[in-house]
Amino acid sequence: MTDTTPHAGPALPDAPTQALEAARQARSQGDLGAGLAHALRAHELAVQPGDRAAAGHLACFFHLRLGQLTEVVALGESVAAALEGVGASAERSEVLRWLTLAAVELGRFDVALRAADLGFRAAMQANDANERALALGALGACYERMGDSWQAERLMLDGLAQAEAAGAVYQQAVSLNNLGSVCIGEHYAALGVNDAAARDALRRGEAYLRRAAGLVGQLTEPILAVLIEGNLGEVLLHQGRLDEARGLLESALAACRRFGYAAYAVRIRCSQGELQLACGRPAQALELLQGLIDEAADGLPQSTALRVHHGLYRASKVLGRLDLALAHLERYDGLQRERAMRQLKAQSELLVTRLEVERLHQDAQAERARSAELALHANHDPLTGLGNRRHLDHFLPELLAHAREHLQPLSLALLDIDWFKQINDSHGHLIGDRVLIEFAQMLRENTRHGDLLARIGGEEFLIALPDTPLSRALEVCERLRERVAARDWSGIAPGLSMTTSIGVAQTPPLEQSALFGLADSALYRAKKAGRNRVAS
């Protein structure tokens, strides 16, 4: 089992840089106690703002992993400000999330909302989908603990969608685990009031957590796997699937002890106490849950304390120890009232109102739409909608690399509209534009979805045909040439006719410029031979 207390053995470094490096090594080795000692030492000794900010970041990490939530709250805001001062935006975002989670567990909703708001605004400014997904999860956690599960789930689903769109596995797993946790909280809130809603919350929670569990194999940090396993065990416990729950809770607790995750072990042991009660062993449940209170020198996190006292009330009642049952029930009711008062106070001082959150979401959606539009315009020809040279330079190297890796042929065709200048001179540029648009559409209709199309000049176009030998490419281009020549263009302008010349080359060579040069030479031969033909 990993030692979870600061080491007093070896002498701590006297230089801040050495202490900082020792803290980083301890983090990579999973030695939380030593890491915290070194991080605090570095924070104490540091003179340079960057060193002090980095040490504070590590100290917050170790405090959180060790379950020292009060310390995270005490240190977090000043560390976040220091990180902002040295431009460490990613580390600042992490600290703001840690601060949010710690403050939420302690019922410090004012601190939690302030940190969540800052984190969300930073993610918006950075225009980073991964950061937005995590920030939305932290913001949702605030709303869930303040009794607004609907708003929490909505925020987290938005974060999940952004993580999925970005293909970010870690952020997807975090979002799904957060959603599972929200559903567990919704279950507790509905239990005894609307049992159908409580069961539905568990059903949704299981679905989210099963999806999260499917991503665990792709994660590198064990803490998230522990959280997912523990939450899924808790859901199965409340569904009455006790054997499945037992295995998951035991596995999660073993991992907590192996890695020193003391804070998370408390919640899992609470679930194990409730499992004992569900299995008809109230005495064992009483002993286990009372042990959690006795061991918590600084008190339990509010959400866990509520569960523990409610579990002790039920166990004591079954055992006929009515005085003890009454004491725990009174303590449970007192914690509920205290939480309700804090929720009301936080809501009255809300820094991020629902209206503000909605506005930020609308701003985010509008910004994403603008970004998508800009990206489209940056990579596509505005007249024809085909890719432009920038689009070509991005995707053609990928197609060539794929051809090289899989030993597949790739053919490249360069197309030129014959006598296009005469079309413009005779019929005007508006007709010329319509010809370009119609020609681009014919390219789409006569190629495959996976072929690369681009307009690379005024009347010059390109088709890249992956996994296509030269003989097949020539057939495609000849069919296209025939259809262009046979088309009735007079519907665009009386007397208008049009043909195209096409030059085709095949890999090898696998270099873009060399292949392009061969296709260009073939196009030159097609034009020199009289146009309206395909050459290779």
ZAPA-12602 format. One record per residue (C-alpha): residue number from 1; x, y, z. Coordinates in steps of 0.02 Angstrom, whole numbers. Layout:
<nodes>
<resi:NUM; u:X; v:Y; w:Z>
...
</nodes>
This chain:
<nodes>
<resi:1; u:0; v:0; w:0>
<resi:2; u:68; v:172; w:-45>
<resi:3; u:113; v:283; w:102>
<resi:4; u:-9; v:429; w:105>
<resi:5; u:74; v:541; w:233>
<resi:6; u:214; v:667; w:202>
<resi:7; u:383; v:584; w:229>
<resi:8; u:485; v:638; w:377>
<resi:9; u:631; v:521; w:337>
<resi:10; u:754; v:587; w:209>
<resi:11; u:805; v:767; w:220>
<resi:12; u:709; v:879; w:101>
<resi:13; u:809; v:976; w:-31>
<resi:14; u:866; v:1150; w:12>
<resi:15; u:851; v:1216; w:-165>
<resi:16; u:678; v:1250; w:-238>
<resi:17; u:722; v:1177; w:-408>
<resi:18; u:781; v:1015; w:-328>
<resi:19; u:625; v:1003; w:-221>
<resi:20; u:517; v:1037; w:-373>
<resi:21; u:602; v:900; w:-474>
<resi:22; u:585; v:779; w:-327>
<resi:23; u:398; v:817; w:-319>
<resi:24; u:380; v:783; w:-505>
<resi:25; u:472; v:618; w:-490>
<resi:26; u:362; v:569; w:-343>
<resi:27; u:207; v:607; w:-446>
<resi:28; u:268; v:498; w:-590>
<resi:29; u:306; v:358; w:-465>
<resi:30; u:138; v:375; w:-376>
<resi:31; u:220; v:418; w:-208>
<resi:32; u:90; v:542; w:-147>
<resi:33; u:158; v:571; w:29>
<resi:34; u:336; v:609; w:-27>
<resi:35; u:271; v:711; w:-172>
<resi:36; u:169; v:823; w:-59>
<resi:37; u:316; v:851; w:58>
<resi:38; u:430; v:899; w:-86>
<resi:39; u:298; v:1010; w:-168>
<resi:40; u:265; v:1105; w:-7>
<resi:41; u:452; v:1124; w:20>
<resi:42; u:474; v:1192; w:-157>
<resi:43; u:327; v:1310; w:-130>
<resi:44; u:406; v:1374; w:31>
<resi:45; u:580; v:1400; w:-44>
<resi:46; u:535; v:1463; w:-218>
<resi:47; u:588; v:1639; w:-263>
<resi:48; u:549; v:1638; w:-448>
<resi:49; u:362; v:1657; w:-486>
<resi:50; u:366; v:1513; w:-609>
<resi:51; u:441; v:1392; w:-482>
<resi:52; u:318; v:1446; w:-347>
<resi:53; u:170; v:1425; w:-464>
<resi:54; u:229; v:1254; w:-522>
<resi:55; u:255; v:1197; w:-342>
<resi:56; u:81; v:1258; w:-294>
<resi:57; u:7; v:1162; w:-441>
<resi:58; u:90; v:1001; w:-382>
<resi:59; u:40; v:1032; w:-201>
<resi:60; u:-143; v:1049; w:-252>
<resi:61; u:-130; v:886; w:-350>
<resi:62; u:-59; v:790; w:-202>
<resi:63; u:-182; v:867; w:-78>
<resi:64; u:-327; v:815; w:-188>
<resi:65; u:-266; v:637; w:-213>
<resi:66; u:-238; v:620; w:-26>
<resi:67; u:-413; v:682; w:12>
<resi:68; u:-354; v:842; w:95>
<resi:69; u:-494; v:946; w:21>
<resi:70; u:-483; v:1089; w:145>
<resi:71; u:-302; v:1115; w:95>
<resi:72; u:-349; v:1118; w:-89>
<resi:73; u:-477; v:1255; w:-54>
<resi:74; u:-355; v:1353; w:54>
<resi:75; u:-219; v:1349; w:-79>
<resi:76; u:-311; v:1334; w:-244>
<resi:77; u:-364; v:1513; w:-283>
<resi:78; u:-194; v:1589; w:-249>
<resi:79; u:-107; v:1452; w:-351>
<resi:80; u:-227; v:1479; w:-497>
<resi:81; u:-187; v:1666; w:-493>
<resi:82; u:0; v:1630; w:-488>
<resi:83; u:-13; v:1511; w:-636>
<resi:84; u:-109; v:1642; w:-734>
<resi:85; u:30; v:1765; w:-695>
<resi:86; u:162; v:1653; w:-774>
<resi:87; u:54; v:1604; w:-923>
<resi:88; u:32; v:1422; w:-872>
<resi:89; u:-146; v:1410; w:-939>
<resi:90; u:-161; v:1220; w:-943>
<resi:91; u:-101; v:1202; w:-763>
<resi:92; u:-216; v:1344; w:-708>
<resi:93; u:-365; v:1256; w:-786>
<resi:94; u:-319; v:1097; w:-693>
<resi:95; u:-307; v:1187; w:-526>
<resi:96; u:-474; v:1273; w:-555>
<resi:97; u:-556; v:1103; w:-587>
<resi:98; u:-475; v:1028; w:-432>
<resi:99; u:-531; v:1177; w:-330>
<resi:100; u:-708; v:1160; w:-395>
<resi:101; u:-718; v:975; w:-351>
<resi:102; u:-642; v:999; w:-178>
<resi:103; u:-755; v:1147; w:-137>
<resi:104; u:-909; v:1055; w:-197>
<resi:105; u:-871; v:907; w:-84>
<resi:106; u:-850; v:1025; w:64>
<resi:107; u:-1011; v:1117; w:24>
<resi:108; u:-914; v:1277; w:-16>
<resi:109; u:-1024; v:1318; w:-164>
<resi:110; u:-969; v:1499; w:-174>
<resi:111; u:-788; v:1446; w:-200>
<resi:112; u:-839; v:1303; w:-316>
<resi:113; u:-945; v:1413; w:-429>
<resi:114; u:-813; v:1548; w:-437>
<resi:115; u:-679; v:1421; w:-488>
<resi:116; u:-795; v:1333; w:-611>
<resi:117; u:-842; v:1498; w:-692>
<resi:118; u:-660; v:1550; w:-713>
<resi:119; u:-617; v:1380; w:-785>
<resi:120; u:-760; v:1385; w:-909>
<resi:121; u:-718; v:1561; w:-968>
<resi:122; u:-535; v:1512; w:-991>
<resi:123; u:-587; v:1361; w:-1095>
<resi:124; u:-699; v:1472; w:-1201>
<resi:125; u:-559; v:1597; w:-1231>
<resi:126; u:-437; v:1458; w:-1276>
<resi:127; u:-566; v:1387; w:-1400>
<resi:128; u:-511; v:1213; w:-1346>
<resi:129; u:-645; v:1079; w:-1359>
<resi:130; u:-554; v:964; w:-1236>
<resi:131; u:-541; v:1101; w:-1105>
<resi:132; u:-723; v:1150; w:-1132>
<resi:133; u:-778; v:971; w:-1102>
<resi:134; u:-686; v:962; w:-936>
<resi:135; u:-742; v:1137; w:-883>
<resi:136; u:-923; v:1095; w:-920>
<resi:137; u:-905; v:941; w:-811>
<resi:138; u:-841; v:1044; w:-665>
<resi:139; u:-979; v:1172; w:-688>
<resi:140; u:-1107; v:1032; w:-696>
<resi:141; u:-1041; v:960; w:-532>
<resi:142; u:-1082; v:1125; w:-447>
<resi:143; u:-1260; v:1123; w:-509>
<resi:144; u:-1284; v:940; w:-462>
<resi:145; u:-1230; v:969; w:-282>
<resi:146; u:-1339; v:1124; w:-275>
<resi:147; u:-1490; v:1016; w:-315>
<resi:148; u:-1508; v:1053; w:-500>
<resi:149; u:-1475; v:883; w:-579>
<resi:150; u:-1562; v:928; w:-742>
<resi:151; u:-1447; v:1076; w:-774>
<resi:152; u:-1296; v:972; w:-722>
<resi:153; u:-1338; v:831; w:-842>
<resi:154; u:-1370; v:954; w:-984>
<resi:155; u:-1200; v:1037; w:-960>
<resi:156; u:-1109; v:872; w:-950>
<resi:157; u:-1194; v:803; w:-1104>
<resi:158; u:-1136; v:957; w:-1198>
<resi:159; u:-960; v:924; w:-1134>
<resi:160; u:-972; v:742; w:-1188>
<resi:161; u:-1027; v:793; w:-1363>
<resi:162; u:-878; v:910; w:-1380>
<resi:163; u:-758; v:775; w:-1318>
<resi:164; u:-830; v:650; w:-1441>
<resi:165; u:-817; v:773; w:-1585>
<resi:166; u:-634; v:803; w:-1540>
<resi:167; u:-600; v:615; w:-1522>
<resi:168; u:-532; v:646; w:-1346>
<resi:169; u:-543; v:480; w:-1253>
<resi:170; u:-491; v:545; w:-1081>
<resi:171; u:-617; v:689; w:-1088>
<resi:172; u:-753; v:569; w:-1145>
<resi:173; u:-717; v:453; w:-999>
<resi:174; u:-719; v:600; w:-876>
<resi:175; u:-884; v:664; w:-947>
<resi:176; u:-966; v:493; w:-941>
<resi:177; u:-908; v:464; w:-763>
<resi:178; u:-972; v:635; w:-712>
<resi:179; u:-1140; v:595; w:-791>
<resi:180; u:-1147; v:432; w:-696>
<resi:181; u:-1110; v:525; w:-534>
<resi:182; u:-1249; v:651; w:-571>
<resi:183; u:-1372; v:509; w:-596>
<resi:184; u:-1320; v:434; w:-429>
<resi:185; u:-1356; v:601; w:-345>
<resi:186; u:-1523; v:611; w:-435>
<resi:187; u:-1564; v:437; w:-370>
<resi:188; u:-1533; v:491; w:-190>
<resi:189; u:-1637; v:648; w:-213>
<resi:190; u:-1786; v:553; w:-288>
<resi:191; u:-1780; v:402; w:-171>
<resi:192; u:-1938; v:394; w:-65>
<resi:193; u:-2013; v:540; w:-160>
<resi:194; u:-2025; v:471; w:-337>
<resi:195; u:-1958; v:294; w:-340>
<resi:196; u:-1988; v:276; w:-527>
<resi:197; u:-1876; v:427; w:-558>
<resi:198; u:-1747; v:355; w:-439>
<resi:199; u:-1743; v:191; w:-536>
<resi:200; u:-1731; v:283; w:-702>
<resi:201; u:-1584; v:385; w:-636>
<resi:202; u:-1493; v:223; w:-594>
<resi:203; u:-1531; v:151; w:-765>
<resi:204; u:-1458; v:305; w:-852>
<resi:205; u:-1312; v:307; w:-732>
<resi:206; u:-1269; v:126; w:-770>
<resi:207; u:-1275; v:161; w:-958>
<resi:208; u:-1156; v:309; w:-941>
<resi:209; u:-1036; v:214; w:-829>
<resi:210; u:-1035; v:58; w:-939>
<resi:211; u:-982; v:169; w:-1084>
<resi:212; u:-848; v:247; w:-975>
<resi:213; u:-786; v:75; w:-921>
<resi:214; u:-766; v:30; w:-1105>
<resi:215; u:-637; v:171; w:-1121>
<resi:216; u:-533; v:123; w:-969>
<resi:217; u:-413; v:17; w:-1070>
<resi:218; u:-361; v:172; w:-1168>
<resi:219; u:-324; v:277; w:-1012>
<resi:220; u:-152; v:299; w:-936>
<resi:221; u:-198; v:373; w:-765>
<resi:222; u:-273; v:245; w:-643>
<resi:223; u:-376; v:368; w:-541>
<resi:224; u:-512; v:382; w:-672>
<resi:225; u:-529; v:193; w:-683>
<resi:226; u:-551; v:188; w:-493>
<resi:227; u:-688; v:321; w:-499>
<resi:228; u:-782; v:233; w:-638>
<resi:229; u:-772; v:64; w:-553>
<resi:230; u:-825; v:135; w:-385>
<resi:231; u:-972; v:230; w:-458>
<resi:232; u:-1030; v:81; w:-559>
<resi:233; u:-1021; v:-27; w:-403>
<resi:234; u:-1127; v:100; w:-310>
<resi:235; u:-1259; v:99; w:-449>
<resi:236; u:-1268; v:-91; w:-451>
<resi:237; u:-1282; v:-92; w:-261>
<resi:238; u:-1437; v:18; w:-267>
<resi:239; u:-1508; v:-89; w:-407>
<resi:240; u:-1496; v:-241; w:-293>
<resi:241; u:-1362; v:-326; w:-399>
<resi:242; u:-1258; v:-360; w:-245>
<resi:243; u:-1132; v:-489; w:-309>
<resi:244; u:-1085; v:-380; w:-458>
<resi:245; u:-1073; v:-229; w:-344>
<resi:246; u:-963; v:-320; w:-219>
<resi:247; u:-834; v:-368; w:-349>
<resi:248; u:-821; v:-192; w:-420>
<resi:249; u:-810; v:-110; w:-249>
<resi:250; u:-675; v:-229; w:-190>
<resi:251; u:-575; v:-202; w:-348>
<resi:252; u:-592; v:-12; w:-335>
<resi:253; u:-543; v:-11; w:-151>
<resi:254; u:-390; v:-120; w:-186>
<resi:255; u:-335; v:5; w:-319>
<resi:256; u:-362; v:150; w:-198>
<resi:257; u:-250; v:67; w:-71>
<resi:258; u:-120; v:23; w:-202>
<resi:259; u:-107; v:200; w:-267>
<resi:260; u:-141; v:293; w:-104>
<resi:261; u:-307; v:372; w:-155>
<resi:262; u:-370; v:396; w:22>
<resi:263; u:-510; v:516; w:-23>
<resi:264; u:-591; v:398; w:-146>
<resi:265; u:-570; v:249; w:-32>
<resi:266; u:-688; v:330; w:95>
<resi:267; u:-834; v:338; w:-27>
<resi:268; u:-804; v:159; w:-84>
<resi:269; u:-798; v:97; w:96>
<resi:270; u:-961; v:189; w:127>
<resi:271; u:-1037; v:91; w:-17>
<resi:272; u:-969; v:-69; w:59>
<resi:273; u:-1054; v:-25; w:223>
<resi:274; u:-1219; v:-2; w:130>
<resi:275; u:-1185; v:-168; w:43>
<resi:276; u:-1170; v:-254; w:212>
<resi:277; u:-1338; v:-181; w:260>
<resi:278; u:-1417; v:-238; w:98>
<resi:279; u:-1349; v:-414; w:129>
<resi:280; u:-1435; v:-421; w:300>
<resi:281; u:-1279; v:-390; w:404>
<resi:282; u:-1321; v:-231; w:501>
<resi:283; u:-1189; v:-259; w:636>
<resi:284; u:-1049; v:-265; w:507>
<resi:285; u:-1123; v:-113; w:421>
<resi:286; u:-1128; v:-18; w:586>
<resi:287; u:-947; v:-61; w:624>
<resi:288; u:-884; v:-13; w:451>
<resi:289; u:-980; v:151; w:439>
<resi:290; u:-937; v:204; w:617>
<resi:291; u:-755; v:168; w:577>
<resi:292; u:-762; v:296; w:437>
<resi:293; u:-817; v:430; w:561>
<resi:294; u:-685; v:381; w:688>
<resi:295; u:-545; v:386; w:559>
<resi:296; u:-592; v:555; w:485>
<resi:297; u:-497; v:675; w:595>
<resi:298; u:-555; v:826; w:494>
<resi:299; u:-729; v:759; w:463>
<resi:300; u:-801; v:676; w:310>
<resi:301; u:-846; v:765; w:148>
<resi:302; u:-1025; v:824; w:161>
<resi:303; u:-1098; v:709; w:29>
<resi:304; u:-1013; v:557; w:105>
<resi:305; u:-1059; v:610; w:282>
<resi:306; u:-1243; v:614; w:232>
<resi:307; u:-1233; v:435; w:168>
<resi:308; u:-1136; v:374; w:319>
<resi:309; u:-1257; v:445; w:447>
<resi:310; u:-1408; v:384; w:350>
<resi:311; u:-1330; v:211; w:339>
<resi:312; u:-1292; v:212; w:526>
<resi:313; u:-1470; v:264; w:562>
<resi:314; u:-1539; v:117; w:462>
<resi:315; u:-1415; v:-9; w:536>
<resi:316; u:-1448; v:50; w:715>
<resi:317; u:-1635; v:42; w:688>
<resi:318; u:-1626; v:-138; w:624>
<resi:319; u:-1519; v:-185; w:774>
<resi:320; u:-1645; v:-107; w:894>
<resi:321; u:-1522; v:25; w:954>
<resi:322; u:-1651; v:161; w:943>
<resi:323; u:-1556; v:296; w:1040>
<resi:324; u:-1409; v:278; w:921>
<resi:325; u:-1527; v:274; w:772>
<resi:326; u:-1609; v:436; w:830>
<resi:327; u:-1439; v:519; w:854>
<resi:328; u:-1384; v:478; w:677>
<resi:329; u:-1552; v:528; w:604>
<resi:330; u:-1538; v:696; w:691>
<resi:331; u:-1362; v:717; w:626>
<resi:332; u:-1419; v:670; w:451>
<resi:333; u:-1562; v:796; w:458>
<resi:334; u:-1442; v:930; w:522>
<resi:335; u:-1323; v:899; w:377>
<resi:336; u:-1469; v:907; w:255>
<resi:337; u:-1524; v:1075; w:326>
<resi:338; u:-1346; v:1140; w:323>
<resi:339; u:-1326; v:1088; w:142>
<resi:340; u:-1493; v:1167; w:95>
<resi:341; u:-1442; v:1331; w:177>
<resi:342; u:-1276; v:1331; w:85>
<resi:343; u:-1364; v:1292; w:-77>
<resi:344; u:-1484; v:1438; w:-54>
<resi:345; u:-1342; v:1555; w:-9>
<resi:346; u:-1241; v:1501; w:-160>
<resi:347; u:-1390; v:1521; w:-274>
<resi:348; u:-1422; v:1696; w:-208>
<resi:349; u:-1241; v:1742; w:-240>
<resi:350; u:-1230; v:1644; w:-401>
<resi:351; u:-1088; v:1705; w:-509>
<resi:352; u:-1144; v:1599; w:-656>
<resi:353; u:-1333; v:1610; w:-670>
<resi:354; u:-1432; v:1499; w:-786>
<resi:355; u:-1455; v:1644; w:-903>
<resi:356; u:-1268; v:1675; w:-905>
<resi:357; u:-1231; v:1493; w:-935>
<resi:358; u:-1358; v:1490; w:-1077>
<resi:359; u:-1279; v:1645; w:-1152>
<resi:360; u:-1106; v:1568; w:-1140>
<resi:361; u:-1170; v:1410; w:-1223>
<resi:362; u:-1248; v:1511; w:-1362>
<resi:363; u:-1086; v:1607; w:-1382>
<resi:364; u:-990; v:1442; w:-1387>
<resi:365; u:-1107; v:1369; w:-1517>
<resi:366; u:-1097; v:1527; w:-1622>
<resi:367; u:-908; v:1529; w:-1607>
<resi:368; u:-898; v:1346; w:-1661>
<resi:369; u:-1011; v:1385; w:-1809>
<resi:370; u:-902; v:1534; w:-1857>
<resi:371; u:-745; v:1429; w:-1839>
<resi:372; u:-819; v:1293; w:-1948>
<resi:373; u:-870; v:1421; w:-2079>
<resi:374; u:-698; v:1501; w:-2077>
<resi:375; u:-616; v:1330; w:-2092>
<resi:376; u:-730; v:1288; w:-2238>
<resi:377; u:-689; v:1451; w:-2327>
<resi:378; u:-504; v:1434; w:-2291>
<resi:379; u:-497; v:1261; w:-2371>
<resi:380; u:-630; v:1269; w:-2507>
<resi:381; u:-656; v:1368; w:-2665>
<resi:382; u:-802; v:1487; w:-2629>
<resi:383; u:-871; v:1477; w:-2807>
<resi:384; u:-876; v:1289; w:-2838>
<resi:385; u:-869; v:1221; w:-2661>
<resi:386; u:-725; v:1105; w:-2709>
<resi:387; u:-565; v:1101; w:-2609>
<resi:388; u:-433; v:1231; w:-2648>
<resi:389; u:-243; v:1217; w:-2651>
<resi:390; u:-236; v:1227; w:-2461>
<resi:391; u:-360; v:1083; w:-2451>
<resi:392; u:-257; v:988; w:-2579>
<resi:393; u:-93; v:1016; w:-2487>
<resi:394; u:-171; v:950; w:-2328>
<resi:395; u:-253; v:791; w:-2395>
<resi:396; u:-149; v:736; w:-2544>
<resi:397; u:5; v:697; w:-2437>
<resi:398; u:-107; v:588; w:-2327>
<resi:399; u:-170; v:492; w:-2479>
<resi:400; u:8; v:469; w:-2542>
<resi:401; u:66; v:408; w:-2371>
<resi:402; u:-78; v:284; w:-2366>
<resi:403; u:-34; v:223; w:-2541>
<resi:404; u:148; v:200; w:-2489>
<resi:405; u:103; v:109; w:-2327>
<resi:406; u:-23; v:-10; w:-2407>
<resi:407; u:65; v:-31; w:-2575>
<resi:408; u:-87; v:33; w:-2668>
<resi:409; u:-90; v:133; w:-2831>
<resi:410; u:-148; v:313; w:-2832>
<resi:411; u:-192; v:405; w:-2991>
<resi:412; u:-190; v:593; w:-3013>
<resi:413; u:-288; v:685; w:-3149>
<resi:414; u:-267; v:868; w:-3198>
<resi:415; u:-413; v:941; w:-3295>
<resi:416; u:-424; v:1102; w:-3394>
<resi:417; u:-580; v:1178; w:-3473>
<resi:418; u:-537; v:1204; w:-3656>
<resi:419; u:-539; v:1382; w:-3723>
<resi:420; u:-611; v:1449; w:-3561>
<resi:421; u:-548; v:1626; w:-3596>
<resi:422; u:-653; v:1629; w:-3754>
<resi:423; u:-807; v:1578; w:-3652>
<resi:424; u:-779; v:1726; w:-3537>
<resi:425; u:-745; v:1844; w:-3683>
<resi:426; u:-897; v:1788; w:-3783>
<resi:427; u:-1026; v:1762; w:-3647>
<resi:428; u:-963; v:1862; w:-3498>
<resi:429; u:-889; v:1814; w:-3330>
<resi:430; u:-1057; v:1773; w:-3250>
<resi:431; u:-1083; v:1636; w:-3380>
<resi:432; u:-903; v:1582; w:-3354>
<resi:433; u:-938; v:1564; w:-3168>
<resi:434; u:-1092; v:1458; w:-3204>
<resi:435; u:-988; v:1346; w:-3317>
<resi:436; u:-862; v:1321; w:-3177>
<resi:437; u:-1000; v:1279; w:-3053>
<resi:438; u:-1081; v:1154; w:-3171>
<resi:439; u:-914; v:1075; w:-3216>
<resi:440; u:-874; v:1054; w:-3030>
<resi:441; u:-1041; v:968; w:-3006>
<resi:442; u:-1003; v:849; w:-3149>
<resi:443; u:-840; v:804; w:-3063>
<resi:444; u:-936; v:760; w:-2905>
<resi:445; u:-1062; v:656; w:-3001>
<resi:446; u:-930; v:555; w:-3093>
<resi:447; u:-811; v:517; w:-2948>
<resi:448; u:-819; v:421; w:-2785>
<resi:449; u:-847; v:492; w:-2612>
<resi:450; u:-668; v:452; w:-2563>
<resi:451; u:-588; v:537; w:-2713>
<resi:452; u:-505; v:705; w:-2684>
<resi:453; u:-572; v:849; w:-2789>
<resi:454; u:-498; v:1024; w:-2799>
<resi:455; u:-502; v:1182; w:-2903>
<resi:456; u:-320; v:1232; w:-2915>
<resi:457; u:-330; v:1379; w:-3036>
<resi:458; u:-450; v:1481; w:-3139>
<resi:459; u:-511; v:1340; w:-3251>
<resi:460; u:-394; v:1204; w:-3185>
<resi:461; u:-456; v:1060; w:-3079>
<resi:462; u:-383; v:904; w:-2999>
<resi:463; u:-445; v:731; w:-2955>
<resi:464; u:-345; v:612; w:-2845>
<resi:465; u:-408; v:433; w:-2855>
<resi:466; u:-342; v:324; w:-2713>
<resi:467; u:-321; v:135; w:-2738>
<resi:468; u:-348; v:161; w:-2926>
<resi:469; u:-226; v:99; w:-3060>
<resi:470; u:-192; v:203; w:-3215>
<resi:471; u:-303; v:97; w:-3328>
<resi:472; u:-455; v:123; w:-3218>
<resi:473; u:-417; v:309; w:-3196>
<resi:474; u:-410; v:330; w:-3385>
<resi:475; u:-581; v:248; w:-3399>
<resi:476; u:-654; v:367; w:-3269>
<resi:477; u:-579; v:519; w:-3352>
<resi:478; u:-630; v:466; w:-3528>
<resi:479; u:-809; v:442; w:-3471>
<resi:480; u:-806; v:613; w:-3389>
<resi:481; u:-732; v:693; w:-3546>
<resi:482; u:-868; v:615; w:-3654>
<resi:483; u:-1007; v:676; w:-3539>
<resi:484; u:-938; v:852; w:-3536>
<resi:485; u:-927; v:857; w:-3726>
<resi:486; u:-1101; v:781; w:-3749>
<resi:487; u:-1188; v:895; w:-3625>
<resi:488; u:-1306; v:1028; w:-3691>
<resi:489; u:-1226; v:1187; w:-3624>
<resi:490; u:-1343; v:1301; w:-3720>
<resi:491; u:-1459; v:1305; w:-3570>
<resi:492; u:-1330; v:1416; w:-3486>
<resi:493; u:-1303; v:1527; w:-3639>
<resi:494; u:-1361; v:1507; w:-3820>
<resi:495; u:-1225; v:1435; w:-3931>
<resi:496; u:-1116; v:1385; w:-3783>
<resi:497; u:-1017; v:1222; w:-3798>
<resi:498; u:-876; v:1157; w:-3690>
<resi:499; u:-744; v:1019; w:-3685>
<resi:500; u:-606; v:972; w:-3565>
<resi:501; u:-428; v:907; w:-3580>
<resi:502; u:-362; v:788; w:-3449>
<resi:503; u:-188; v:727; w:-3403>
<resi:504; u:-171; v:572; w:-3294>
<resi:505; u:-23; v:499; w:-3198>
<resi:506; u:-5; v:355; w:-3075>
<resi:507; u:109; v:321; w:-2928>
<resi:508; u:253; v:293; w:-2917>
<resi:509; u:323; v:423; w:-2893>
<resi:510; u:249; v:445; w:-2720>
<resi:511; u:310; v:624; w:-2699>
<resi:512; u:175; v:755; w:-2728>
<resi:513; u:278; v:870; w:-2838>
<resi:514; u:345; v:730; w:-2949>
<resi:515; u:174; v:651; w:-2974>
<resi:516; u:99; v:823; w:-3007>
<resi:517; u:234; v:855; w:-3138>
<resi:518; u:193; v:694; w:-3232>
<resi:519; u:7; v:735; w:-3235>
<resi:520; u:45; v:911; w:-3293>
<resi:521; u:153; v:844; w:-3435>
<resi:522; u:12; v:728; w:-3487>
<resi:523; u:-111; v:874; w:-3486>
<resi:524; u:8; v:973; w:-3597>
<resi:525; u:13; v:828; w:-3721>
<resi:526; u:-178; v:819; w:-3722>
<resi:527; u:-189; v:1004; w:-3764>
<resi:528; u:-51; v:996; w:-3894>
<resi:529; u:-140; v:851; w:-3979>
<resi:530; u:-295; v:957; w:-4008>
<resi:531; u:-384; v:965; w:-3839>
<resi:532; u:-543; v:872; w:-3790>
<resi:533; u:-446; v:714; w:-3749>
<resi:534; u:-365; v:615; w:-3608>
<resi:535; u:-178; v:584; w:-3606>
<resi:536; u:-62; v:491; w:-3486>
</nodes>
